[in-house]
Amino acid sequence: MGKWQLEVLRMGIYMAFPVILFHYFNLPENYEDKVIKFKREMFPPERPEPQQKISDLKRIFQERREAELKRVFEE
């Protein structure tokens, strides 16, 4: 198994490893360089054209629905 000094060393490594990783990945320069670039690659900013088309279609369907309801209520 080993002496108690070896166990203390292993326990120190087990405890220091997550702390060191937490410190490294939370540095602002690493965050800006890696995380923000990755986030922009995975979720690119939305283009206004598809959003405009969707809103136009919603408006058209809403107008048709209102016209149909108006026709039904007038009868």
N, CA, C, O and CB atoms as a CASP TS submission, in Angstrom:
PFRMAT TS
TARGET T0000
AUTHOR 0000-0000-0000
METHOD Language model
MODEL 1
PARENT N/A
ATOM      1  N   MET     1       0.834  -1.187   0.000  1.00  0.00           N
ATOM      2  CA  MET     1       0.000   0.000   0.000  1.00  0.00           C
ATOM      3  C   MET     1       0.873   1.242   0.000  1.00  0.00           C
ATOM      4  O   MET     1       0.747   2.084  -0.889  1.00  0.00           O
ATOM      5  CB  MET     1      -0.945   0.002   1.207  1.00  0.00           C
ATOM      6  N   GLY     2       1.712   1.364   0.935  1.00  0.00           N
ATOM      7  CA  GLY     2       2.593   2.516   0.998  1.00  0.00           C
ATOM      8  C   GLY     2       2.547   3.148   2.362  1.00  0.00           C
ATOM      9  O   GLY     2       1.694   2.824   3.189  1.00  0.00           O
ATOM     10  N   LYS     3       3.455   4.037   2.585  1.00  0.00           N
ATOM     11  CA  LYS     3       3.489   4.727   3.864  1.00  0.00           C
ATOM     12  C   LYS     3       2.426   5.814   3.900  1.00  0.00           C
ATOM     13  O   LYS     3       1.801   6.140   2.891  1.00  0.00           O
ATOM     14  CB  LYS     3       4.878   5.325   4.120  1.00  0.00           C
ATOM     15  N   TRP     4       2.245   6.353   5.072  1.00  0.00           N
ATOM     16  CA  TRP     4       1.222   7.374   5.226  1.00  0.00           C
ATOM     17  C   TRP     4       1.578   8.633   4.445  1.00  0.00           C
ATOM     18  O   TRP     4       0.678   9.382   4.063  1.00  0.00           O
ATOM     19  CB  TRP     4       1.027   7.706   6.699  1.00  0.00           C
ATOM     20  N   GLN     5       2.869   8.891   4.192  1.00  0.00           N
ATOM     21  CA  GLN     5       3.259  10.067   3.415  1.00  0.00           C
ATOM     22  C   GLN     5       2.743   9.964   1.971  1.00  0.00           C
ATOM     23  O   GLN     5       2.344  10.961   1.369  1.00  0.00           O
ATOM     24  CB  GLN     5       4.797  10.229   3.424  1.00  0.00           C
ATOM     25  N   LEU     6       2.759   8.742   1.433  1.00  0.00           N
ATOM     26  CA  LEU     6       2.249   8.523   0.082  1.00  0.00           C
ATOM     27  C   LEU     6       0.743   8.791   0.033  1.00  0.00           C
ATOM     28  O   LEU     6       0.239   9.389  -0.917  1.00  0.00           O
ATOM     29  CB  LEU     6       2.557   7.082  -0.386  1.00  0.00           C
ATOM     30  N   GLU     7       0.043   8.344   1.059  1.00  0.00           N
ATOM     31  CA  GLU     7      -1.395   8.587   1.113  1.00  0.00           C
ATOM     32  C   GLU     7      -1.707  10.077   1.238  1.00  0.00           C
ATOM     33  O   GLU     7      -2.663  10.562   0.632  1.00  0.00           O
ATOM     34  CB  GLU     7      -2.013   7.824   2.281  1.00  0.00           C
ATOM     35  N   VAL     8      -0.926  10.790   2.002  1.00  0.00           N
ATOM     36  CA  VAL     8      -1.121  12.234   2.144  1.00  0.00           C
ATOM     37  C   VAL     8      -0.858  12.921   0.807  1.00  0.00           C
ATOM     38  O   VAL     8      -1.599  13.823   0.418  1.00  0.00           O
ATOM     39  CB  VAL     8      -0.193  12.814   3.246  1.00  0.00           C
ATOM     40  N   LEU     9       0.181  12.506   0.109  1.00  0.00           N
ATOM     41  CA  LEU     9       0.490  13.062  -1.209  1.00  0.00           C
ATOM     42  C   LEU     9      -0.657  12.790  -2.182  1.00  0.00           C
ATOM     43  O   LEU     9      -1.082  13.691  -2.905  1.00  0.00           O
ATOM     44  CB  LEU     9       1.810  12.468  -1.754  1.00  0.00           C
ATOM     45  N   ARG    10      -1.153  11.570  -2.202  1.00  0.00           N
ATOM     46  CA  ARG    10      -2.260  11.235  -3.102  1.00  0.00           C
ATOM     47  C   ARG    10      -3.498  12.053  -2.774  1.00  0.00           C
ATOM     48  O   ARG    10      -4.171  12.556  -3.674  1.00  0.00           O
ATOM     49  CB  ARG    10      -2.585   9.741  -3.022  1.00  0.00           C
ATOM     50  N   MET    11      -3.800  12.188  -1.486  1.00  0.00           N
ATOM     51  CA  MET    11      -4.972  12.967  -1.099  1.00  0.00           C
ATOM     52  C   MET    11      -4.790  14.433  -1.474  1.00  0.00           C
ATOM     53  O   MET    11      -5.751  15.080  -1.889  1.00  0.00           O
ATOM     54  CB  MET    11      -5.235  12.832   0.407  1.00  0.00           C
ATOM     55  N   GLY    12      -3.600  14.961  -1.339  1.00  0.00           N
ATOM     56  CA  GLY    12      -3.325  16.337  -1.750  1.00  0.00           C
ATOM     57  C   GLY    12      -3.535  16.533  -3.243  1.00  0.00           C
ATOM     58  O   GLY    12      -4.089  17.545  -3.671  1.00  0.00           O
ATOM     59  N   ILE    13      -3.094  15.567  -4.032  1.00  0.00           N
ATOM     60  CA  ILE    13      -3.276  15.642  -5.480  1.00  0.00           C
ATOM     61  C   ILE    13      -4.762  15.564  -5.831  1.00  0.00           C
ATOM     62  O   ILE    13      -5.250  16.312  -6.678  1.00  0.00           O
ATOM     63  CB  ILE    13      -2.496  14.512  -6.186  1.00  0.00           C
ATOM     64  N   TYR    14      -5.478  14.643  -5.163  1.00  0.00           N
ATOM     65  CA  TYR    14      -6.912  14.503  -5.417  1.00  0.00           C
ATOM     66  C   TYR    14      -7.670  15.783  -5.098  1.00  0.00           C
ATOM     67  O   TYR    14      -8.636  16.123  -5.781  1.00  0.00           O
ATOM     68  CB  TYR    14      -7.481  13.355  -4.602  1.00  0.00           C
ATOM     69  N   MET    15      -7.240  16.483  -4.076  1.00  0.00           N
ATOM     70  CA  MET    15      -7.932  17.702  -3.682  1.00  0.00           C
ATOM     71  C   MET    15      -7.473  18.910  -4.499  1.00  0.00           C
ATOM     72  O   MET    15      -8.263  19.821  -4.748  1.00  0.00           O
ATOM     73  CB  MET    15      -7.714  17.965  -2.203  1.00  0.00           C
ATOM     74  N   ALA    16      -6.208  18.929  -4.918  1.00  0.00           N
ATOM     75  CA  ALA    16      -5.680  20.081  -5.638  1.00  0.00           C
ATOM     76  C   ALA    16      -6.100  20.086  -7.107  1.00  0.00           C
ATOM     77  O   ALA    16      -6.264  21.153  -7.699  1.00  0.00           O
ATOM     78  CB  ALA    16      -4.169  20.106  -5.536  1.00  0.00           C
ATOM     79  N   PHE    17      -6.273  18.919  -7.692  1.00  0.00           N
ATOM     80  CA  PHE    17      -6.586  18.840  -9.113  1.00  0.00           C
ATOM     81  C   PHE    17      -7.857  19.607  -9.484  1.00  0.00           C
ATOM     82  O   PHE    17      -7.804  20.422 -10.405  1.00  0.00           O
ATOM     83  CB  PHE    17      -6.730  17.396  -9.521  1.00  0.00           C
ATOM     84  N   PRO    18      -8.998  19.391  -8.816  1.00  0.00           N
ATOM     85  CA  PRO    18     -10.186  20.165  -9.193  1.00  0.00           C
ATOM     86  C   PRO    18     -10.054  21.658  -8.909  1.00  0.00           C
ATOM     87  O   PRO    18     -10.591  22.487  -9.643  1.00  0.00           O
ATOM     88  CB  PRO    18     -11.388  19.631  -8.469  1.00  0.00           C
ATOM     89  N   VAL    19      -9.339  21.993  -7.844  1.00  0.00           N
ATOM     90  CA  VAL    19      -9.158  23.405  -7.511  1.00  0.00           C
ATOM     91  C   VAL    19      -8.327  24.100  -8.586  1.00  0.00           C
ATOM     92  O   VAL    19      -8.643  25.219  -8.992  1.00  0.00           O
ATOM     93  CB  VAL    19      -8.486  23.558  -6.130  1.00  0.00           C
ATOM     94  N   ILE    20      -7.283  23.449  -9.040  1.00  0.00           N
ATOM     95  CA  ILE    20      -6.429  24.028 -10.090  1.00  0.00           C
ATOM     96  C   ILE    20      -7.222  24.174 -11.392  1.00  0.00           C
ATOM     97  O   ILE    20      -7.130  25.205 -12.057  1.00  0.00           O
ATOM     98  CB  ILE    20      -5.167  23.145 -10.322  1.00  0.00           C
ATOM     99  N   LEU    21      -7.997  23.152 -11.757  1.00  0.00           N
ATOM    100  CA  LEU    21      -8.810  23.251 -12.974  1.00  0.00           C
ATOM    101  C   LEU    21      -9.844  24.363 -12.855  1.00  0.00           C
ATOM    102  O   LEU    21     -10.065  25.112 -13.806  1.00  0.00           O
ATOM    103  CB  LEU    21      -9.508  21.916 -13.263  1.00  0.00           C
ATOM    104  N   PHE    22     -10.474  24.473 -11.700  1.00  0.00           N
ATOM    105  CA  PHE    22     -11.456  25.534 -11.490  1.00  0.00           C
ATOM    106  C   PHE    22     -10.807  26.901 -11.656  1.00  0.00           C
ATOM    107  O   PHE    22     -11.368  27.789 -12.298  1.00  0.00           O
ATOM    108  CB  PHE    22     -12.096  25.413 -10.097  1.00  0.00           C
ATOM    109  N   HIS    23      -9.627  27.064 -11.078  1.00  0.00           N
ATOM    110  CA  HIS    23      -8.923  28.336 -11.178  1.00  0.00           C
ATOM    111  C   HIS    23      -8.540  28.639 -12.629  1.00  0.00           C
ATOM    112  O   HIS    23      -8.721  29.764 -13.095  1.00  0.00           O
ATOM    113  CB  HIS    23      -7.672  28.322 -10.290  1.00  0.00           C
ATOM    114  N   TYR    24      -8.014  27.646 -13.340  1.00  0.00           N
ATOM    115  CA  TYR    24      -7.563  27.865 -14.707  1.00  0.00           C
ATOM    116  C   TYR    24      -8.726  28.231 -15.631  1.00  0.00           C
ATOM    117  O   TYR    24      -8.615  29.178 -16.410  1.00  0.00           O
ATOM    118  CB  TYR    24      -6.853  26.622 -15.229  1.00  0.00           C
ATOM    119  N   PHE    25      -9.826  27.504 -15.555  1.00  0.00           N
ATOM    120  CA  PHE    25     -10.925  27.733 -16.479  1.00  0.00           C
ATOM    121  C   PHE    25     -11.774  28.939 -16.114  1.00  0.00           C
ATOM    122  O   PHE    25     -12.626  29.349 -16.903  1.00  0.00           O
ATOM    123  CB  PHE    25     -11.789  26.519 -16.541  1.00  0.00           C
ATOM    124  N   ASN    26     -11.566  29.510 -14.954  1.00  0.00           N
ATOM    125  CA  ASN    26     -12.305  30.705 -14.582  1.00  0.00           C
ATOM    126  C   ASN    26     -11.482  31.977 -14.707  1.00  0.00           C
ATOM    127  O   ASN    26     -11.930  33.041 -14.280  1.00  0.00           O
ATOM    128  CB  ASN    26     -12.808  30.570 -13.181  1.00  0.00           C
ATOM    129  N   LEU    27     -10.308  31.894 -15.273  1.00  0.00           N
ATOM    130  CA  LEU    27      -9.535  33.101 -15.542  1.00  0.00           C
ATOM    131  C   LEU    27     -10.213  33.874 -16.666  1.00  0.00           C
ATOM    132  O   LEU    27     -10.643  33.265 -17.645  1.00  0.00           O
ATOM    133  CB  LEU    27      -8.060  32.757 -15.911  1.00  0.00           C
ATOM    134  N   PRO    28     -10.321  35.184 -16.557  1.00  0.00           N
ATOM    135  CA  PRO    28     -11.050  35.958 -17.575  1.00  0.00           C
ATOM    136  C   PRO    28     -10.487  35.811 -18.983  1.00  0.00           C
ATOM    137  O   PRO    28     -11.254  35.722 -19.941  1.00  0.00           O
ATOM    138  CB  PRO    28     -11.047  37.408 -17.202  1.00  0.00           C
ATOM    139  N   GLU    29      -9.180  35.783 -19.127  1.00  0.00           N
ATOM    140  CA  GLU    29      -8.624  35.693 -20.480  1.00  0.00           C
ATOM    141  C   GLU    29      -8.940  34.343 -21.113  1.00  0.00           C
ATOM    142  O   GLU    29      -9.186  34.272 -22.318  1.00  0.00           O
ATOM    143  CB  GLU    29      -7.105  35.917 -20.452  1.00  0.00           C
ATOM    144  N   ASN    30      -8.939  33.278 -20.329  1.00  0.00           N
ATOM    145  CA  ASN    30      -9.315  31.976 -20.878  1.00  0.00           C
ATOM    146  C   ASN    30     -10.796  31.943 -21.205  1.00  0.00           C
ATOM    147  O   ASN    30     -11.208  31.356 -22.206  1.00  0.00           O
ATOM    148  CB  ASN    30      -8.965  30.852 -19.897  1.00  0.00           C
ATOM    149  N   TYR    31     -11.583  32.567 -20.368  1.00  0.00           N
ATOM    150  CA  TYR    31     -13.024  32.576 -20.596  1.00  0.00           C
ATOM    151  C   TYR    31     -13.346  33.303 -21.894  1.00  0.00           C
ATOM    152  O   TYR    31     -14.123  32.808 -22.710  1.00  0.00           O
ATOM    153  CB  TYR    31     -13.759  33.235 -19.414  1.00  0.00           C
ATOM    154  N   GLU    32     -12.757  34.465 -22.083  1.00  0.00           N
ATOM    155  CA  GLU    32     -13.040  35.249 -23.283  1.00  0.00           C
ATOM    156  C   GLU    32     -12.545  34.546 -24.538  1.00  0.00           C
ATOM    157  O   GLU    32     -13.236  34.514 -25.556  1.00  0.00           O
ATOM    158  CB  GLU    32     -12.405  36.628 -23.177  1.00  0.00           C
ATOM    159  N   ASP    33     -11.341  33.983 -24.459  1.00  0.00           N
ATOM    160  CA  ASP    33     -10.767  33.363 -25.647  1.00  0.00           C
ATOM    161  C   ASP    33     -11.492  32.087 -26.051  1.00  0.00           C
ATOM    162  O   ASP    33     -11.855  31.915 -27.215  1.00  0.00           O
ATOM    163  CB  ASP    33      -9.311  33.063 -25.415  1.00  0.00           C
ATOM    164  N   LYS    34     -11.699  31.215 -25.111  1.00  0.00           N
ATOM    165  CA  LYS    34     -12.192  29.890 -25.460  1.00  0.00           C
ATOM    166  C   LYS    34     -13.711  29.774 -25.386  1.00  0.00           C
ATOM    167  O   LYS    34     -14.349  29.330 -26.341  1.00  0.00           O
ATOM    168  CB  LYS    34     -11.569  28.870 -24.559  1.00  0.00           C
ATOM    169  N   VAL    35     -14.282  30.165 -24.275  1.00  0.00           N
ATOM    170  CA  VAL    35     -15.704  29.914 -24.051  1.00  0.00           C
ATOM    171  C   VAL    35     -16.570  30.770 -24.965  1.00  0.00           C
ATOM    172  O   VAL    35     -17.527  30.264 -25.551  1.00  0.00           O
ATOM    173  CB  VAL    35     -16.067  30.178 -22.593  1.00  0.00           C
ATOM    174  N   ILE    36     -16.261  32.036 -25.097  1.00  0.00           N
ATOM    175  CA  ILE    36     -17.089  32.911 -25.921  1.00  0.00           C
ATOM    176  C   ILE    36     -16.969  32.532 -27.395  1.00  0.00           C
ATOM    177  O   ILE    36     -17.967  32.553 -28.116  1.00  0.00           O
ATOM    178  CB  ILE    36     -16.692  34.381 -25.714  1.00  0.00           C
ATOM    179  N   LYS    37     -15.766  32.186 -27.854  1.00  0.00           N
ATOM    180  CA  LYS    37     -15.620  31.732 -29.241  1.00  0.00           C
ATOM    181  C   LYS    37     -16.409  30.450 -29.480  1.00  0.00           C
ATOM    182  O   LYS    37     -17.088  30.312 -30.497  1.00  0.00           O
ATOM    183  CB  LYS    37     -14.138  31.508 -29.581  1.00  0.00           C
ATOM    184  N   PHE    38     -16.315  29.514 -28.539  1.00  0.00           N
ATOM    185  CA  PHE    38     -17.056  28.257 -28.676  1.00  0.00           C
ATOM    186  C   PHE    38     -18.556  28.515 -28.669  1.00  0.00           C
ATOM    187  O   PHE    38     -19.299  27.912 -29.444  1.00  0.00           O
ATOM    188  CB  PHE    38     -16.682  27.280 -27.546  1.00  0.00           C
ATOM    189  N   LYS    39     -18.993  29.400 -27.807  1.00  0.00           N
ATOM    190  CA  LYS    39     -20.417  29.716 -27.716  1.00  0.00           C
ATOM    191  C   LYS    39     -20.921  30.359 -29.006  1.00  0.00           C
ATOM    192  O   LYS    39     -22.031  30.068 -29.451  1.00  0.00           O
ATOM    193  CB  LYS    39     -20.681  30.646 -26.525  1.00  0.00           C
ATOM    194  N   ARG    40     -20.123  31.220 -29.602  1.00  0.00           N
ATOM    195  CA  ARG    40     -20.528  31.852 -30.869  1.00  0.00           C
ATOM    196  C   ARG    40     -20.545  30.857 -32.013  1.00  0.00           C
ATOM    197  O   ARG    40     -21.353  30.988 -32.933  1.00  0.00           O
ATOM    198  CB  ARG    40     -19.592  33.005 -31.212  1.00  0.00           C
ATOM    199  N   GLU    41     -19.652  29.845 -31.972  1.00  0.00           N
ATOM    200  CA  GLU    41     -19.682  28.822 -33.004  1.00  0.00           C
ATOM    201  C   GLU    41     -20.907  27.925 -32.865  1.00  0.00           C
ATOM    202  O   GLU    41     -21.545  27.571 -33.856  1.00  0.00           O
ATOM    203  CB  GLU    41     -18.415  27.987 -32.951  1.00  0.00           C
ATOM    204  N   MET    42     -21.224  27.565 -31.638  1.00  0.00           N
ATOM    205  CA  MET    42     -22.358  26.664 -31.404  1.00  0.00           C
ATOM    206  C   MET    42     -23.694  27.375 -31.589  1.00  0.00           C
ATOM    207  O   MET    42     -24.628  26.794 -32.140  1.00  0.00           O
ATOM    208  CB  MET    42     -22.280  26.070 -30.000  1.00  0.00           C
ATOM    209  N   PHE    43     -23.798  28.615 -31.141  1.00  0.00           N
ATOM    210  CA  PHE    43     -25.041  29.373 -31.218  1.00  0.00           C
ATOM    211  C   PHE    43     -24.772  30.702 -31.913  1.00  0.00           C
ATOM    212  O   PHE    43     -24.616  31.728 -31.251  1.00  0.00           O
ATOM    213  CB  PHE    43     -25.645  29.600 -29.805  1.00  0.00           C
ATOM    214  N   PRO    44     -24.716  30.690 -33.249  1.00  0.00           N
ATOM    215  CA  PRO    44     -24.436  31.943 -33.956  1.00  0.00           C
ATOM    216  C   PRO    44     -25.567  32.944 -33.750  1.00  0.00           C
ATOM    217  O   PRO    44     -26.707  32.556 -33.495  1.00  0.00           O
ATOM    218  CB  PRO    44     -24.229  31.682 -35.457  1.00  0.00           C
ATOM    219  N   PRO    45     -25.250  34.230 -33.860  1.00  0.00           N
ATOM    220  CA  PRO    45     -26.308  35.236 -33.708  1.00  0.00           C
ATOM    221  C   PRO    45     -27.385  35.048 -34.775  1.00  0.00           C
ATOM    222  O   PRO    45     -27.100  34.679 -35.915  1.00  0.00           O
ATOM    223  CB  PRO    45     -25.717  36.663 -33.792  1.00  0.00           C
ATOM    224  N   GLU    46     -28.607  35.308 -34.381  1.00  0.00           N
ATOM    225  CA  GLU    46     -29.705  35.123 -35.323  1.00  0.00           C
ATOM    226  C   GLU    46     -29.694  36.225 -36.371  1.00  0.00           C
ATOM    227  O   GLU    46     -29.433  37.394 -36.085  1.00  0.00           O
ATOM    228  CB  GLU    46     -31.053  35.100 -34.586  1.00  0.00           C
ATOM    229  N   ARG    47     -29.986  35.809 -37.587  1.00  0.00           N
ATOM    230  CA  ARG    47     -30.096  36.779 -38.670  1.00  0.00           C
ATOM    231  C   ARG    47     -31.512  37.338 -38.657  1.00  0.00           C
ATOM    232  O   ARG    47     -32.450  36.621 -38.307  1.00  0.00           O
ATOM    233  CB  ARG    47     -29.754  36.134 -40.055  1.00  0.00           C
ATOM    234  N   PRO    48     -31.685  38.596 -39.028  1.00  0.00           N
ATOM    235  CA  PRO    48     -33.028  39.187 -38.980  1.00  0.00           C
ATOM    236  C   PRO    48     -33.961  38.688 -40.089  1.00  0.00           C
ATOM    237  O   PRO    48     -35.180  38.778 -39.940  1.00  0.00           O
ATOM    238  CB  PRO    48     -32.917  40.686 -39.065  1.00  0.00           C
ATOM    239  N   GLU    49     -33.424  38.167 -41.193  1.00  0.00           N
ATOM    240  CA  GLU    49     -34.282  37.760 -42.310  1.00  0.00           C
ATOM    241  C   GLU    49     -35.244  36.636 -41.922  1.00  0.00           C
ATOM    242  O   GLU    49     -36.443  36.767 -42.166  1.00  0.00           O
ATOM    243  CB  GLU    49     -33.426  37.316 -43.487  1.00  0.00           C
ATOM    244  N   PRO    50     -34.768  35.537 -41.327  1.00  0.00           N
ATOM    245  CA  PRO    50     -35.726  34.488 -40.963  1.00  0.00           C
ATOM    246  C   PRO    50     -36.747  34.964 -39.925  1.00  0.00           C
ATOM    247  O   PRO    50     -37.915  34.578 -39.979  1.00  0.00           O
ATOM    248  CB  PRO    50     -34.982  33.270 -40.427  1.00  0.00           C
ATOM    249  N   GLN    51     -36.317  35.783 -39.001  1.00  0.00           N
ATOM    250  CA  GLN    51     -37.249  36.303 -38.006  1.00  0.00           C
ATOM    251  C   GLN    51     -38.317  37.172 -38.667  1.00  0.00           C
ATOM    252  O   GLN    51     -39.482  37.140 -38.270  1.00  0.00           O
ATOM    253  CB  GLN    51     -36.497  37.106 -36.934  1.00  0.00           C
ATOM    254  N   GLN    52     -37.922  37.942 -39.664  1.00  0.00           N
ATOM    255  CA  GLN    52     -38.875  38.786 -40.387  1.00  0.00           C
ATOM    256  C   GLN    52     -39.872  37.924 -41.160  1.00  0.00           C
ATOM    257  O   GLN    52     -41.065  38.224 -41.187  1.00  0.00           O
ATOM    258  CB  GLN    52     -38.135  39.740 -41.349  1.00  0.00           C
ATOM    259  N   LYS    53     -39.385  36.857 -41.786  1.00  0.00           N
ATOM    260  CA  LYS    53     -40.284  35.967 -42.523  1.00  0.00           C
ATOM    261  C   LYS    53     -41.282  35.304 -41.578  1.00  0.00           C
ATOM    262  O   LYS    53     -42.461  35.180 -41.907  1.00  0.00           O
ATOM    263  CB  LYS    53     -39.481  34.895 -43.283  1.00  0.00           C
ATOM    264  N   ILE    54     -40.820  34.887 -40.427  1.00  0.00           N
ATOM    265  CA  ILE    54     -41.717  34.259 -39.457  1.00  0.00           C
ATOM    266  C   ILE    54     -42.773  35.238 -38.983  1.00  0.00           C
ATOM    267  O   ILE    54     -43.950  34.890 -38.889  1.00  0.00           O
ATOM    268  CB  ILE    54     -40.928  33.721 -38.264  1.00  0.00           C
ATOM    269  N   SER    55     -42.364  36.450 -38.686  1.00  0.00           N
ATOM    270  CA  SER    55     -43.352  37.439 -38.228  1.00  0.00           C
ATOM    271  C   SER    55     -44.340  37.787 -39.341  1.00  0.00           C
ATOM    272  O   SER    55     -45.515  38.023 -39.061  1.00  0.00           O
ATOM    273  CB  SER    55     -42.645  38.718 -37.735  1.00  0.00           C
ATOM    274  N   ASP    56     -43.889  37.823 -40.595  1.00  0.00           N
ATOM    275  CA  ASP    56     -44.802  38.065 -41.717  1.00  0.00           C
ATOM    276  C   ASP    56     -45.824  36.937 -41.848  1.00  0.00           C
ATOM    277  O   ASP    56     -47.012  37.187 -42.052  1.00  0.00           O
ATOM    278  CB  ASP    56     -44.012  38.214 -43.027  1.00  0.00           C
ATOM    279  N   LEU    57     -45.351  35.686 -41.730  1.00  0.00           N
ATOM    280  CA  LEU    57     -46.268  34.557 -41.805  1.00  0.00           C
ATOM    281  C   LEU    57     -47.268  34.573 -40.653  1.00  0.00           C
ATOM    282  O   LEU    57     -48.449  34.289 -40.848  1.00  0.00           O
ATOM    283  CB  LEU    57     -45.490  33.247 -41.804  1.00  0.00           C
ATOM    284  N   LYS    58     -46.800  34.902 -39.469  1.00  0.00           N
ATOM    285  CA  LYS    58     -47.708  34.991 -38.326  1.00  0.00           C
ATOM    286  C   LYS    58     -48.775  36.057 -38.561  1.00  0.00           C
ATOM    287  O   LYS    58     -49.949  35.859 -38.249  1.00  0.00           O
ATOM    288  CB  LYS    58     -46.925  35.301 -37.039  1.00  0.00           C
ATOM    289  N   ARG    59     -48.351  37.180 -39.113  1.00  0.00           N
ATOM    290  CA  ARG    59     -49.299  38.262 -39.392  1.00  0.00           C
ATOM    291  C   ARG    59     -50.323  37.819 -40.438  1.00  0.00           C
ATOM    292  O   ARG    59     -51.515  38.092 -40.292  1.00  0.00           O
ATOM    293  CB  ARG    59     -48.551  39.528 -39.876  1.00  0.00           C
ATOM    294  N   ILE    60     -49.864  37.136 -41.494  1.00  0.00           N
ATOM    295  CA  ILE    60     -50.772  36.672 -42.548  1.00  0.00           C
ATOM    296  C   ILE    60     -51.792  35.687 -41.981  1.00  0.00           C
ATOM    297  O   ILE    60     -52.984  35.797 -42.268  1.00  0.00           O
ATOM    298  CB  ILE    60     -49.977  36.012 -43.698  1.00  0.00           C
ATOM    299  N   PHE    61     -51.334  34.728 -41.179  1.00  0.00           N
ATOM    300  CA  PHE    61     -52.249  33.755 -40.600  1.00  0.00           C
ATOM    301  C   PHE    61     -53.220  34.415 -39.634  1.00  0.00           C
ATOM    302  O   PHE    61     -54.392  34.042 -39.571  1.00  0.00           O
ATOM    303  CB  PHE    61     -51.472  32.658 -39.890  1.00  0.00           C
ATOM    304  N   GLN    62     -52.737  35.391 -38.886  1.00  0.00           N
ATOM    305  CA  GLN    62     -53.617  36.105 -37.967  1.00  0.00           C
ATOM    306  C   GLN    62     -54.692  36.878 -38.737  1.00  0.00           C
ATOM    307  O   GLN    62     -55.855  36.891 -38.334  1.00  0.00           O
ATOM    308  CB  GLN    62     -52.801  37.065 -37.079  1.00  0.00           C
ATOM    309  N   GLU    63     -54.308  37.518 -39.840  1.00  0.00           N
ATOM    310  CA  GLU    63     -55.280  38.243 -40.654  1.00  0.00           C
ATOM    311  C   GLU    63     -56.322  37.294 -41.243  1.00  0.00           C
ATOM    312  O   GLU    63     -57.512  37.607 -41.253  1.00  0.00           O
ATOM    313  CB  GLU    63     -54.570  39.008 -41.775  1.00  0.00           C
ATOM    314  N   ARG    64     -55.873  36.129 -41.737  1.00  0.00           N
ATOM    315  CA  ARG    64     -56.814  35.147 -42.278  1.00  0.00           C
ATOM    316  C   ARG    64     -57.776  34.655 -41.195  1.00  0.00           C
ATOM    317  O   ARG    64     -58.978  34.528 -41.428  1.00  0.00           O
ATOM    318  CB  ARG    64     -56.054  33.959 -42.891  1.00  0.00           C
ATOM    319  N   ARG    65     -57.241  34.388 -40.039  1.00  0.00           N
ATOM    320  CA  ARG    65     -58.078  33.911 -38.933  1.00  0.00           C
ATOM    321  C   ARG    65     -59.100  34.969 -38.522  1.00  0.00           C
ATOM    322  O   ARG    65     -60.271  34.661 -38.296  1.00  0.00           O
ATOM    323  CB  ARG    65     -57.205  33.528 -37.727  1.00  0.00           C
ATOM    324  N   GLU    66     -58.649  36.206 -38.429  1.00  0.00           N
ATOM    325  CA  GLU    66     -59.581  37.285 -38.078  1.00  0.00           C
ATOM    326  C   GLU    66     -60.658  37.458 -39.145  1.00  0.00           C
ATOM    327  O   GLU    66     -61.824  37.688 -38.823  1.00  0.00           O
ATOM    328  CB  GLU    66     -58.821  38.603 -37.884  1.00  0.00           C
ATOM    329  N   ALA    67     -60.271  37.349 -40.407  1.00  0.00           N
ATOM    330  CA  ALA    67     -61.256  37.472 -41.482  1.00  0.00           C
ATOM    331  C   ALA    67     -62.253  36.322 -41.431  1.00  0.00           C
ATOM    332  O   ALA    67     -63.449  36.532 -41.636  1.00  0.00           O
ATOM    333  CB  ALA    67     -60.559  37.510 -42.852  1.00  0.00           C
ATOM    334  N   GLU    68     -61.779  35.120 -41.162  1.00  0.00           N
ATOM    335  CA  GLU    68     -62.681  33.976 -41.078  1.00  0.00           C
ATOM    336  C   GLU    68     -63.623  34.109 -39.880  1.00  0.00           C
ATOM    337  O   GLU    68     -64.816  33.826 -39.996  1.00  0.00           O
ATOM    338  CB  GLU    68     -61.878  32.671 -40.979  1.00  0.00           C
ATOM    339  N   LEU    69     -63.101  34.532 -38.747  1.00  0.00           N
ATOM    340  CA  LEU    69     -63.950  34.725 -37.572  1.00  0.00           C
ATOM    341  C   LEU    69     -64.967  35.839 -37.808  1.00  0.00           C
ATOM    342  O   LEU    69     -66.118  35.739 -37.381  1.00  0.00           O
ATOM    343  CB  LEU    69     -63.094  35.046 -36.341  1.00  0.00           C
ATOM    344  N   LYS    70     -64.541  36.889 -38.484  1.00  0.00           N
ATOM    345  CA  LYS    70     -65.456  37.992 -38.781  1.00  0.00           C
ATOM    346  C   LYS    70     -66.580  37.515 -39.700  1.00  0.00           C
ATOM    347  O   LYS    70     -67.739  37.887 -39.518  1.00  0.00           O
ATOM    348  CB  LYS    70     -64.695  39.171 -39.429  1.00  0.00           C
ATOM    349  N   ARG    71     -66.227  36.684 -40.693  1.00  0.00           N
ATOM    350  CA  ARG    71     -67.220  36.159 -41.610  1.00  0.00           C
ATOM    351  C   ARG    71     -68.198  35.240 -40.882  1.00  0.00           C
ATOM    352  O   ARG    71     -69.400  35.270 -41.148  1.00  0.00           O
ATOM    353  CB  ARG    71     -66.540  35.414 -42.757  1.00  0.00           C
ATOM    354  N   VAL    72     -67.680  34.423 -39.962  1.00  0.00           N
ATOM    355  CA  VAL    72     -68.541  33.503 -39.207  1.00  0.00           C
ATOM    356  C   VAL    72     -69.500  34.280 -38.312  1.00  0.00           C
ATOM    357  O   VAL    72     -70.675  33.924 -38.220  1.00  0.00           O
ATOM    358  CB  VAL    72     -67.689  32.534 -38.359  1.00  0.00           C
ATOM    359  N   PHE    73     -69.026  35.329 -37.653  1.00  0.00           N
ATOM    360  CA  PHE    73     -69.861  36.088 -36.751  1.00  0.00           C
ATOM    361  C   PHE    73     -70.875  36.964 -37.480  1.00  0.00           C
ATOM    362  O   PHE    73     -71.920  37.295 -36.919  1.00  0.00           O
ATOM    363  CB  PHE    73     -69.004  36.933 -35.866  1.00  0.00           C
ATOM    364  N   GLU    74     -70.582  37.339 -38.710  1.00  0.00           N
ATOM    365  CA  GLU    74     -71.510  38.152 -39.485  1.00  0.00           C
ATOM    366  C   GLU    74     -72.683  37.336 -39.993  1.00  0.00           C
ATOM    367  O   GLU    74     -73.750  37.891 -40.257  1.00  0.00           O
ATOM    368  CB  GLU    74     -70.794  38.801 -40.647  1.00  0.00           C
ATOM    369  N   GLU    75     -72.509  36.025 -40.137  1.00  0.00           N
ATOM    370  CA  GLU    75     -73.586  35.175 -40.670  1.00  0.00           C
ATOM    371  C   GLU    75     -74.653  34.912 -39.675  1.00  0.00           C
ATOM    372  O   GLU    75     -75.622  34.215 -39.978  1.00  0.00           O
ATOM    373  CB  GLU    75     -73.046  33.878 -41.146  1.00  0.00           C
TER
END
